[in-house]
Amino acid sequence: MPRLYLIRHGKPSATWGGHDDDPGLDETGQAQADAARDWLLSRPERERPTQVVSSPLRRCQETAAPTAQALGVSLEIDPRVGEIPTPGALSAEARPGWLQKAFQGTWAGIEGDLDYDAWRADIVASLVARGNTAVFSHYVAINGAVSKLLGNDRVLAFRPDHTSITILETDGETLTLIAKGGEASTSVL
C-alpha cells in the first residue's frame, strides 16, 4: 500500500501568531529540512515518496524543497494541508491565545466562523487518494488528520516536533495511521 509521510515544517525564524505571518526557516530549521530529506530518501524504494506536497506557507515550502529537489519532482502546493484558519476578526496578537484555548477542547468547540471538524475531514480527504507522498504541513493540521484517524474529538492528539514524520498508509479510499512522528518536549507556542 502507498505510504504517506506527514511532516511538520522545520523550526521557523518566528513563532506563529507573531508579526511575521509567513516566516521562513531559521538555520536549525534548514538543517532539519535536510535531515527529513535524508530520512525520506533512505526508505526502501517501494516506500520512498514520489510526490512532494506542501502547505502554501513559506516554512513548509522551505522544509519541502530539499526533498523535492533530491527526488527531481515539482513541489505541489495544497492549501488543504495549510495552517488552521483563524476567525476573520481575530487580530494577530490574539491568535496565540485563541489557539491555546482551542488546544484545551474539541474540534467542534473551537470558537470561530468555520466548521473545524469539516476542516480536518478535508485534510484527510486531501491525503487519501495520493500515492507515496511526502506532505509538509503544520502542527494543528497534523493533529487534525491524526485525531480524525484515531476517532478522537480532542484538538490535541499529540505534539509533533519540528520535522517529525508521521507515517500513514492508504488504499485509495481509507487512511491508516502507522506511526506518529516524534513529539516535542515543549509547547508549540
Buried (B, 14 or more C-beta within 10 A) or exposed (E): BBBBBBBBBBBBBBEBBBEEEEBBBBEBBBBBBBEBBEBBBEBEEEBBBEBBBBBEBBBBBBBBBBBBEBBEBEBBBBEBBBBBEBEEEBEEEEBBEBBEEBBEBBBEBBEBEEEBBEBBBBBBEBBBEBEBBBBBBBBBBBBBBBBBBEEBBBBBBBBBBBBBBBBBBBEEEEBEBEEBBBEBEEEBE
